[in-house]
Amino acid sequence: MQINTKGDRLLSTTLSTKTCRHCEGKGYISIRDCSGEIQREENCAFCNGSGKIEIEI
């Protein structure tokens, strides 16, 4: 649990992990050409290749 302070108020935030919806949890994205052939695969820029993202609750 991460504790933040803002002015004189104490705020606590809870982090939760969720499957990345951009790469569907794979950690990489396939780049395709116009005919549908896979040209290359890159690490997902949204989850940095982990397949999971952390969100604050």
PQR file of N, CA, C, O and H, with PARSE charges and radii, in Angstrom:
ATOM      1  N   MET A   1       0.846  -1.169   0.000 -0.4000 1.5000
ATOM      2  CA  MET A   1       0.000   0.000   0.000 -0.0000 2.0000
ATOM      3  C   MET A   1       0.892   1.232   0.000  0.5500 1.7000
ATOM      4  O   MET A   1       1.884   1.299   0.725 -0.5500 1.4000
ATOM      5  N   GLN A   2       0.528   2.186  -0.809 -0.4000 1.5000
ATOM      6  CA  GLN A   2       1.292   3.410  -0.951 -0.0000 2.0000
ATOM      7  C   GLN A   2       0.547   4.525  -0.232  0.5500 1.7000
ATOM      8  O   GLN A   2      -0.673   4.639  -0.354 -0.5500 1.4000
ATOM      9  H   GLN A   2      -0.278   2.131  -1.398  0.4000 1.0000
ATOM     10  N   ILE A   3       1.280   5.354   0.523 -0.4000 1.5000
ATOM     11  CA  ILE A   3       0.649   6.433   1.277 -0.0000 2.0000
ATOM     12  C   ILE A   3       1.099   7.758   0.688  0.5500 1.7000
ATOM     13  O   ILE A   3       2.296   8.013   0.557 -0.5500 1.4000
ATOM     14  H   ILE A   3       2.270   5.261   0.622  0.4000 1.0000
ATOM     15  N   ASN A   4       0.142   8.594   0.336 -0.4000 1.5000
ATOM     16  CA  ASN A   4       0.415   9.915  -0.215 -0.0000 2.0000
ATOM     17  C   ASN A   4      -0.107  10.970   0.744  0.5500 1.7000
ATOM     18  O   ASN A   4      -1.090  10.751   1.452 -0.5500 1.4000
ATOM     19  H   ASN A   4      -0.830   8.386   0.442  0.4000 1.0000
ATOM     20  N   THR A   5       0.554  12.104   0.758 -0.4000 1.5000
ATOM     21  CA  THR A   5       0.054  13.224   1.546 -0.0000 2.0000
ATOM     22  C   THR A   5      -0.211  14.385   0.612  0.5500 1.7000
ATOM     23  O   THR A   5       0.547  14.631  -0.326 -0.5500 1.4000
ATOM     24  H   THR A   5       1.353  12.281   0.182  0.4000 1.0000
ATOM     25  N   LYS A   6      -1.274  15.085   0.874 -0.4000 1.5000
ATOM     26  CA  LYS A   6      -1.625  16.268   0.095 -0.0000 2.0000
ATOM     27  C   LYS A   6      -2.050  17.333   1.088  0.5500 1.7000
ATOM     28  O   LYS A   6      -3.132  17.271   1.671 -0.5500 1.4000
ATOM     29  H   LYS A   6      -1.890  14.885   1.637  0.4000 1.0000
ATOM     30  N   GLY A   7      -1.173  18.313   1.266 -0.4000 1.5000
ATOM     31  CA  GLY A   7      -1.444  19.336   2.260 -0.0000 2.0000
ATOM     32  C   GLY A   7      -1.420  18.722   3.641  0.5500 1.7000
ATOM     33  O   GLY A   7      -0.429  18.099   4.020 -0.5500 1.4000
ATOM     34  H   GLY A   7      -0.294  18.363   0.792  0.4000 1.0000
ATOM     35  N   ASP A   8      -2.483  18.881   4.399 -0.4000 1.5000
ATOM     36  CA  ASP A   8      -2.564  18.299   5.734 -0.0000 2.0000
ATOM     37  C   ASP A   8      -3.396  17.013   5.749  0.5500 1.7000
ATOM     38  O   ASP A   8      -3.696  16.480   6.818 -0.5500 1.4000
ATOM     39  H   ASP A   8      -3.289  19.387   4.091  0.4000 1.0000
ATOM     40  N   ARG A   9      -3.769  16.512   4.563 -0.4000 1.5000
ATOM     41  CA  ARG A   9      -4.587  15.303   4.480 -0.0000 2.0000
ATOM     42  C   ARG A   9      -3.722  14.107   4.128  0.5500 1.7000
ATOM     43  O   ARG A   9      -2.801  14.217   3.318 -0.5500 1.4000
ATOM     44  H   ARG A   9      -3.526  16.944   3.695  0.4000 1.0000
ATOM     45  N   LEU A  10      -4.008  12.993   4.720 -0.4000 1.5000
ATOM     46  CA  LEU A  10      -3.308  11.747   4.454 -0.0000 2.0000
ATOM     47  C   LEU A  10      -4.175  10.901   3.528  0.5500 1.7000
ATOM     48  O   LEU A  10      -5.297  10.531   3.872 -0.5500 1.4000
ATOM     49  H   LEU A  10      -4.757  12.903   5.377  0.4000 1.0000
ATOM     50  N   LEU A  11      -3.643  10.606   2.361 -0.4000 1.5000
ATOM     51  CA  LEU A  11      -4.392   9.828   1.384 -0.0000 2.0000
ATOM     52  C   LEU A  11      -3.716   8.482   1.202  0.5500 1.7000
ATOM     53  O   LEU A  11      -2.494   8.422   1.067 -0.5500 1.4000
ATOM     54  H   LEU A  11      -2.732  10.907   2.081  0.4000 1.0000
ATOM     55  N   SER A  12      -4.471   7.415   1.196 -0.4000 1.5000
ATOM     56  CA  SER A  12      -3.896   6.098   0.945 -0.0000 2.0000
ATOM     57  C   SER A  12      -4.461   5.565  -0.367  0.5500 1.7000
ATOM     58  O   SER A  12      -5.656   5.678  -0.638 -0.5500 1.4000
ATOM     59  H   SER A  12      -5.464   7.463   1.306  0.4000 1.0000
ATOM     60  N   THR A  13      -3.584   4.986  -1.171 -0.4000 1.5000
ATOM     61  CA  THR A  13      -4.016   4.400  -2.431 -0.0000 2.0000
ATOM     62  C   THR A  13      -3.628   2.935  -2.447  0.5500 1.7000
ATOM     63  O   THR A  13      -2.567   2.556  -1.950 -0.5500 1.4000
ATOM     64  H   THR A  13      -2.613   4.895  -0.951  0.4000 1.0000
ATOM     65  N   THR A  14      -4.481   2.126  -3.015 -0.4000 1.5000
ATOM     66  CA  THR A  14      -4.220   0.704  -3.146 -0.0000 2.0000
ATOM     67  C   THR A  14      -4.022   0.395  -4.625  0.5500 1.7000
ATOM     68  O   THR A  14      -4.810   0.821  -5.469 -0.5500 1.4000
ATOM     69  H   THR A  14      -5.342   2.434  -3.419  0.4000 1.0000
ATOM     70  N   LEU A  15      -2.962  -0.350  -4.929 -0.4000 1.5000
ATOM     71  CA  LEU A  15      -2.688  -0.725  -6.308 -0.0000 2.0000
ATOM     72  C   LEU A  15      -3.217  -2.126  -6.574  0.5500 1.7000
ATOM     73  O   LEU A  15      -3.081  -3.024  -5.743 -0.5500 1.4000
ATOM     74  H   LEU A  15      -2.322  -0.696  -4.243  0.4000 1.0000
ATOM     75  N   SER A  16      -3.814  -2.299  -7.726 -0.4000 1.5000
ATOM     76  CA  SER A  16      -4.336  -3.591  -8.144 -0.0000 2.0000
ATOM     77  C   SER A  16      -3.782  -3.898  -9.533  0.5500 1.7000
ATOM     78  O   SER A  16      -3.639  -2.989 -10.351 -0.5500 1.4000
ATOM     79  H   SER A  16      -3.925  -1.569  -8.401  0.4000 1.0000
ATOM     80  N   THR A  17      -3.471  -5.154  -9.811 -0.4000 1.5000
ATOM     81  CA  THR A  17      -2.983  -5.513 -11.141 -0.0000 2.0000
ATOM     82  C   THR A  17      -4.131  -6.046 -11.980  0.5500 1.7000
ATOM     83  O   THR A  17      -5.048  -6.698 -11.480 -0.5500 1.4000
ATOM     84  H   THR A  17      -3.587  -5.892  -9.147  0.4000 1.0000
ATOM     85  N   LYS A  18      -4.052  -5.752 -13.261 -0.4000 1.5000
ATOM     86  CA  LYS A  18      -5.094  -6.132 -14.196 -0.0000 2.0000
ATOM     87  C   LYS A  18      -4.416  -6.544 -15.498  0.5500 1.7000
ATOM     88  O   LYS A  18      -3.348  -6.027 -15.825 -0.5500 1.4000
ATOM     89  H   LYS A  18      -3.306  -5.223 -13.667  0.4000 1.0000
ATOM     90  N   THR A  19      -5.010  -7.453 -16.237 -0.4000 1.5000
ATOM     91  CA  THR A  19      -4.458  -7.877 -17.519 -0.0000 2.0000
ATOM     92  C   THR A  19      -4.495  -6.706 -18.495  0.5500 1.7000
ATOM     93  O   THR A  19      -5.511  -6.019 -18.610 -0.5500 1.4000
ATOM     94  H   THR A  19      -5.877  -7.873 -15.972  0.4000 1.0000
ATOM     95  N   CYS A  20      -3.397  -6.484 -19.188 -0.4000 1.5000
ATOM     96  CA  CYS A  20      -3.308  -5.402 -20.168 -0.0000 2.0000
ATOM     97  C   CYS A  20      -4.259  -5.690 -21.327  0.5500 1.7000
ATOM     98  O   CYS A  20      -4.207  -6.766 -21.921 -0.5500 1.4000
ATOM     99  H   CYS A  20      -2.573  -7.041 -19.094  0.4000 1.0000
ATOM    100  N   ARG A  21      -5.118  -4.739 -21.646 -0.4000 1.5000
ATOM    101  CA  ARG A  21      -6.093  -4.969 -22.711 -0.0000 2.0000
ATOM    102  C   ARG A  21      -5.515  -4.705 -24.095  0.5500 1.7000
ATOM    103  O   ARG A  21      -6.108  -5.106 -25.097 -0.5500 1.4000
ATOM    104  H   ARG A  21      -5.160  -3.865 -21.163  0.4000 1.0000
ATOM    105  N   HIS A  22      -4.368  -4.035 -24.167 -0.4000 1.5000
ATOM    106  CA  HIS A  22      -3.767  -3.736 -25.465 -0.0000 2.0000
ATOM    107  C   HIS A  22      -3.080  -4.965 -26.059  0.5500 1.7000
ATOM    108  O   HIS A  22      -3.181  -5.214 -27.260 -0.5500 1.4000
ATOM    109  H   HIS A  22      -3.887  -3.709 -23.353  0.4000 1.0000
ATOM    110  N   CYS A  23      -2.382  -5.733 -25.217 -0.4000 1.5000
ATOM    111  CA  CYS A  23      -1.692  -6.936 -25.706 -0.0000 2.0000
ATOM    112  C   CYS A  23      -2.396  -8.220 -25.265  0.5500 1.7000
ATOM    113  O   CYS A  23      -1.930  -9.316 -25.576 -0.5500 1.4000
ATOM    114  H   CYS A  23      -2.301  -5.531 -24.242  0.4000 1.0000
ATOM    115  N   GLU A  24      -3.511  -8.092 -24.545 -0.4000 1.5000
ATOM    116  CA  GLU A  24      -4.301  -9.224 -24.036 -0.0000 2.0000
ATOM    117  C   GLU A  24      -3.494 -10.125 -23.115  0.5500 1.7000
ATOM    118  O   GLU A  24      -3.708 -11.336 -23.080 -0.5500 1.4000
ATOM    119  H   GLU A  24      -3.889  -7.202 -24.293  0.4000 1.0000
ATOM    120  N   GLY A  25      -2.554  -9.525 -22.358 -0.4000 1.5000
ATOM    121  CA  GLY A  25      -1.774 -10.266 -21.377 -0.0000 2.0000
ATOM    122  C   GLY A  25      -0.561 -10.984 -21.935  0.5500 1.7000
ATOM    123  O   GLY A  25       0.141 -11.660 -21.183 -0.5500 1.4000
ATOM    124  H   GLY A  25      -2.380  -8.541 -22.387  0.4000 1.0000
ATOM    125  N   LYS A  26      -0.288 -10.862 -23.237 -0.4000 1.5000
ATOM    126  CA  LYS A  26       0.849 -11.552 -23.852 -0.0000 2.0000
ATOM    127  C   LYS A  26       2.162 -10.826 -23.594  0.5500 1.7000
ATOM    128  O   LYS A  26       3.212 -11.464 -23.525 -0.5500 1.4000
ATOM    129  H   LYS A  26      -0.859 -10.313 -23.848  0.4000 1.0000
ATOM    130  N   GLY A  27       2.123  -9.502 -23.452 -0.4000 1.5000
ATOM    131  CA  GLY A  27       3.341  -8.721 -23.243 -0.0000 2.0000
ATOM    132  C   GLY A  27       3.957  -8.205 -24.528  0.5500 1.7000
ATOM    133  O   GLY A  27       4.921  -7.440 -24.488 -0.5500 1.4000
ATOM    134  H   GLY A  27       1.270  -8.984 -23.508  0.4000 1.0000
ATOM    135  N   TYR A  28       3.414  -8.613 -25.673 -0.4000 1.5000
ATOM    136  CA  TYR A  28       3.924  -8.132 -26.953 -0.0000 2.0000
ATOM    137  C   TYR A  28       2.766  -7.905 -27.923  0.5500 1.7000
ATOM    138  O   TYR A  28       1.676  -8.450 -27.757 -0.5500 1.4000
ATOM    139  H   TYR A  28       2.631  -9.234 -25.706  0.4000 1.0000
ATOM    140  N   ILE A  29       3.031  -7.090 -28.933 -0.4000 1.5000
ATOM    141  CA  ILE A  29       2.043  -6.776 -29.956 -0.0000 2.0000
ATOM    142  C   ILE A  29       2.621  -7.164 -31.306  0.5500 1.7000
ATOM    143  O   ILE A  29       3.778  -6.855 -31.591 -0.5500 1.4000
ATOM    144  H   ILE A  29       3.917  -6.646 -29.068  0.4000 1.0000
ATOM    145  N   SER A  30       1.842  -7.833 -32.139 -0.4000 1.5000
ATOM    146  CA  SER A  30       2.272  -8.224 -33.482 -0.0000 2.0000
ATOM    147  C   SER A  30       1.956  -7.101 -34.461  0.5500 1.7000
ATOM    148  O   SER A  30       0.815  -6.645 -34.542 -0.5500 1.4000
ATOM    149  H   SER A  30       0.902  -8.084 -31.908  0.4000 1.0000
ATOM    150  N   ILE A  31       2.961  -6.657 -35.203 -0.4000 1.5000
ATOM    151  CA  ILE A  31       2.791  -5.632 -36.226 -0.0000 2.0000
ATOM    152  C   ILE A  31       2.600  -6.351 -37.562  0.5500 1.7000
ATOM    153  O   ILE A  31       3.450  -7.142 -37.972 -0.5500 1.4000
ATOM    154  H   ILE A  31       3.888  -7.028 -35.138  0.4000 1.0000
ATOM    155  N   ARG A  32       1.491  -6.077 -38.234 -0.4000 1.5000
ATOM    156  CA  ARG A  32       1.164  -6.774 -39.485 -0.0000 2.0000
ATOM    157  C   ARG A  32       1.198  -5.806 -40.670  0.5500 1.7000
ATOM    158  O   ARG A  32       1.009  -4.600 -40.509 -0.5500 1.4000
ATOM    159  H   ARG A  32       0.800  -5.435 -37.901  0.4000 1.0000
ATOM    160  N   ASP A  33       1.441  -6.353 -41.855 -0.4000 1.5000
ATOM    161  CA  ASP A  33       1.382  -5.537 -43.064 -0.0000 2.0000
ATOM    162  C   ASP A  33      -0.046  -5.558 -43.611  0.5500 1.7000
ATOM    163  O   ASP A  33      -0.943  -6.127 -42.988 -0.5500 1.4000
ATOM    164  H   ASP A  33       1.595  -7.332 -41.987  0.4000 1.0000
ATOM    165  N   CYS A  34      -0.254  -4.941 -44.769 -0.4000 1.5000
ATOM    166  CA  CYS A  34      -1.613  -4.798 -45.306 -0.0000 2.0000
ATOM    167  C   CYS A  34      -2.236  -6.129 -45.733  0.5500 1.7000
ATOM    168  O   CYS A  34      -3.459  -6.221 -45.835 -0.5500 1.4000
ATOM    169  H   CYS A  34       0.475  -4.479 -45.274  0.4000 1.0000
ATOM    170  N   SER A  35      -1.428  -7.157 -45.983 -0.4000 1.5000
ATOM    171  CA  SER A  35      -1.987  -8.458 -46.361 -0.0000 2.0000
ATOM    172  C   SER A  35      -2.259  -9.353 -45.150  0.5500 1.7000
ATOM    173  O   SER A  35      -2.789 -10.454 -45.299 -0.5500 1.4000
ATOM    174  H   SER A  35      -0.434  -7.082 -45.900  0.4000 1.0000
ATOM    175  N   GLY A  36      -1.894  -8.881 -43.948 -0.4000 1.5000
ATOM    176  CA  GLY A  36      -2.161  -9.640 -42.734 -0.0000 2.0000
ATOM    177  C   GLY A  36      -0.993 -10.457 -42.227  0.5500 1.7000
ATOM    178  O   GLY A  36      -1.098 -11.099 -41.183 -0.5500 1.4000
ATOM    179  H   GLY A  36      -1.464  -7.987 -43.828  0.4000 1.0000
ATOM    180  N   GLU A  37       0.121 -10.447 -42.948 -0.4000 1.5000
ATOM    181  CA  GLU A  37       1.313 -11.182 -42.513 -0.0000 2.0000
ATOM    182  C   GLU A  37       1.992 -10.452 -41.356  0.5500 1.7000
ATOM    183  O   GLU A  37       2.060  -9.223 -41.349 -0.5500 1.4000
ATOM    184  H   GLU A  37       0.207  -9.926 -43.797  0.4000 1.0000
ATOM    185  N   ILE A  38       2.491 -11.206 -40.384 -0.4000 1.5000
ATOM    186  CA  ILE A  38       3.201 -10.608 -39.254 -0.0000 2.0000
ATOM    187  C   ILE A  38       4.580 -10.159 -39.721  0.5500 1.7000
ATOM    188  O   ILE A  38       5.363 -10.963 -40.227 -0.5500 1.4000
ATOM    189  H   ILE A  38       2.435 -12.204 -40.390  0.4000 1.0000
ATOM    190  N   GLN A  39       4.873  -8.880 -39.550 -0.4000 1.5000
ATOM    191  CA  GLN A  39       6.170  -8.329 -39.927 -0.0000 2.0000
ATOM    192  C   GLN A  39       7.157  -8.401 -38.766  0.5500 1.7000
ATOM    193  O   GLN A  39       8.316  -8.776 -38.949 -0.5500 1.4000
ATOM    194  H   GLN A  39       4.237  -8.227 -39.139  0.4000 1.0000
ATOM    195  N   ARG A  40       6.693  -8.041 -37.575 -0.4000 1.5000
ATOM    196  CA  ARG A  40       7.555  -8.084 -36.391 -0.0000 2.0000
ATOM    197  C   ARG A  40       6.679  -8.072 -35.143  0.5500 1.7000
ATOM    198  O   ARG A  40       5.489  -7.762 -35.204 -0.5500 1.4000
ATOM    199  H   ARG A  40       5.752  -7.737 -37.426  0.4000 1.0000
ATOM    200  N   GLU A  41       7.283  -8.413 -34.024 -0.4000 1.5000
ATOM    201  CA  GLU A  41       6.604  -8.362 -32.735 -0.0000 2.0000
ATOM    202  C   GLU A  41       7.392  -7.436 -31.834  0.5500 1.7000
ATOM    203  O   GLU A  41       8.620  -7.509 -31.783 -0.5500 1.4000
ATOM    204  H   GLU A  41       8.249  -8.665 -33.975  0.4000 1.0000
ATOM    205  N   GLU A  42       6.690  -6.563 -31.119 -0.4000 1.5000
ATOM    206  CA  GLU A  42       7.319  -5.586 -30.237 -0.0000 2.0000
ATOM    207  C   GLU A  42       6.750  -5.733 -28.835  0.5500 1.7000
ATOM    208  O   GLU A  42       5.615  -6.175 -28.659 -0.5500 1.4000
ATOM    209  H   GLU A  42       5.692  -6.504 -31.160  0.4000 1.0000
ATOM    210  N   ASN A  43       7.551  -5.356 -27.832 -0.4000 1.5000
ATOM    211  CA  ASN A  43       7.047  -5.299 -26.464 -0.0000 2.0000
ATOM    212  C   ASN A  43       5.917  -4.291 -26.397  0.5500 1.7000
ATOM    213  O   ASN A  43       5.965  -3.247 -27.046 -0.5500 1.4000
ATOM    214  H   ASN A  43       8.473  -4.996 -27.975  0.4000 1.0000
ATOM    215  N   CYS A  44       4.919  -4.602 -25.623 -0.4000 1.5000
ATOM    216  CA  CYS A  44       3.779  -3.704 -25.453 -0.0000 2.0000
ATOM    217  C   CYS A  44       4.239  -2.443 -24.727  0.5500 1.7000
ATOM    218  O   CYS A  44       4.877  -2.524 -23.677 -0.5500 1.4000
ATOM    219  H   CYS A  44       4.880  -5.451 -25.095  0.4000 1.0000
ATOM    220  N   ALA A  45       3.916  -1.288 -25.284 -0.4000 1.5000
ATOM    221  CA  ALA A  45       4.322  -0.014 -24.696 -0.0000 2.0000
ATOM    222  C   ALA A  45       3.474   0.351 -23.474  0.5500 1.7000
ATOM    223  O   ALA A  45       3.887   1.180 -22.663 -0.5500 1.4000
ATOM    224  H   ALA A  45       3.397  -1.223 -26.136  0.4000 1.0000
ATOM    225  N   PHE A  46       2.309  -0.251 -23.338 -0.4000 1.5000
ATOM    226  CA  PHE A  46       1.418   0.094 -22.236 -0.0000 2.0000
ATOM    227  C   PHE A  46       1.776  -0.646 -20.947  0.5500 1.7000
ATOM    228  O   PHE A  46       1.644  -0.083 -19.861 -0.5500 1.4000
ATOM    229  H   PHE A  46       1.973  -0.924 -23.997  0.4000 1.0000
ATOM    230  N   CYS A  47       2.228  -1.896 -21.050 -0.4000 1.5000
ATOM    231  CA  CYS A  47       2.577  -2.683 -19.854 -0.0000 2.0000
ATOM    232  C   CYS A  47       4.073  -2.971 -19.777  0.5500 1.7000
ATOM    233  O   CYS A  47       4.519  -3.664 -18.863 -0.5500 1.4000
ATOM    234  H   CYS A  47       2.336  -2.354 -21.932  0.4000 1.0000
ATOM    235  N   ASN A  48       4.851  -2.452 -20.719 -0.4000 1.5000
ATOM    236  CA  ASN A  48       6.306  -2.663 -20.782 -0.0000 2.0000
ATOM    237  C   ASN A  48       6.678  -4.141 -20.868  0.5500 1.7000
ATOM    238  O   ASN A  48       7.704  -4.556 -20.330 -0.5500 1.4000
ATOM    239  H   ASN A  48       4.489  -1.889 -21.462  0.4000 1.0000
ATOM    240  N   GLY A  49       5.857  -4.923 -21.535 -0.4000 1.5000
ATOM    241  CA  GLY A  49       6.164  -6.328 -21.769 -0.0000 2.0000
ATOM    242  C   GLY A  49       5.773  -7.282 -20.657  0.5500 1.7000
ATOM    243  O   GLY A  49       6.048  -8.478 -20.755 -0.5500 1.4000
ATOM    244  H   GLY A  49       5.024  -4.585 -21.972  0.4000 1.0000
ATOM    245  N   SER A  50       5.141  -6.791 -19.605 -0.4000 1.5000
ATOM    246  CA  SER A  50       4.779  -7.668 -18.486 -0.0000 2.0000
ATOM    247  C   SER A  50       3.427  -8.359 -18.686  0.5500 1.7000
ATOM    248  O   SER A  50       3.187  -9.419 -18.109 -0.5500 1.4000
ATOM    249  H   SER A  50       4.917  -5.819 -19.526  0.4000 1.0000
ATOM    250  N   GLY A  51       2.552  -7.774 -19.488 -0.4000 1.5000
ATOM    251  CA  GLY A  51       1.218  -8.334 -19.686 -0.0000 2.0000
ATOM    252  C   GLY A  51       0.218  -7.885 -18.639  0.5500 1.7000
ATOM    253  O   GLY A  51      -0.966  -8.207 -18.735 -0.5500 1.4000
ATOM    254  H   GLY A  51       2.747  -6.912 -19.956  0.4000 1.0000
ATOM    255  N   LYS A  52       0.682  -7.143 -17.637 -0.4000 1.5000
ATOM    256  CA  LYS A  52      -0.189  -6.659 -16.559 -0.0000 2.0000
ATOM    257  C   LYS A  52       0.028  -5.158 -16.376  0.5500 1.7000
ATOM    258  O   LYS A  52       1.126  -4.648 -16.602 -0.5500 1.4000
ATOM    259  H   LYS A  52       1.644  -6.882 -17.560  0.4000 1.0000
ATOM    260  N   ILE A  53      -1.019  -4.464 -15.967 -0.4000 1.5000
ATOM    261  CA  ILE A  53      -0.907  -3.054 -15.634 -0.0000 2.0000
ATOM    262  C   ILE A  53      -1.402  -2.857 -14.208  0.5500 1.7000
ATOM    263  O   ILE A  53      -2.277  -3.585 -13.739 -0.5500 1.4000
ATOM    264  H   ILE A  53      -1.911  -4.878 -15.784  0.4000 1.0000
ATOM    265  N   GLU A  54      -0.842  -1.873 -13.526 -0.4000 1.5000
ATOM    266  CA  GLU A  54      -1.262  -1.564 -12.158 -0.0000 2.0000
ATOM    267  C   GLU A  54      -2.185  -0.359 -12.192  0.5500 1.7000
ATOM    268  O   GLU A  54      -1.878   0.656 -12.817 -0.5500 1.4000
ATOM    269  H   GLU A  54      -0.131  -1.281 -13.906  0.4000 1.0000
ATOM    270  N   ILE A  55      -3.313  -0.477 -11.517 -0.4000 1.5000
ATOM    271  CA  ILE A  55      -4.262   0.621 -11.433 -0.0000 2.0000
ATOM    272  C   ILE A  55      -4.483   0.975  -9.970  0.5500 1.7000
ATOM    273  O   ILE A  55      -4.410   0.116  -9.091 -0.5500 1.4000
ATOM    274  H   ILE A  55      -3.563  -1.301 -11.009  0.4000 1.0000
ATOM    275  N   GLU A  56      -4.751   2.248  -9.724 -0.4000 1.5000
ATOM    276  CA  GLU A  56      -5.038   2.702  -8.358 -0.0000 2.0000
ATOM    277  C   GLU A  56      -6.524   2.558  -8.092  0.5500 1.7000
ATOM    278  O   GLU A  56      -7.357   2.889  -8.936 -0.5500 1.4000
ATOM    279  H   GLU A  56      -4.810   2.946 -10.438  0.4000 1.0000
ATOM    280  N   ILE A  57      -6.842   2.062  -6.912 -0.4000 1.5000
ATOM    281  CA  ILE A  57      -8.248   1.902  -6.518 -0.0000 2.0000
ATOM    282  C   ILE A  57      -8.591   2.997  -5.534  0.5500 1.7000
ATOM    283  O   ILE A  57      -9.725   3.069  -5.061 -0.5500 1.4000
ATOM    284  H   ILE A  57      -6.165   1.793  -6.226  0.4000 1.0000
TER
END
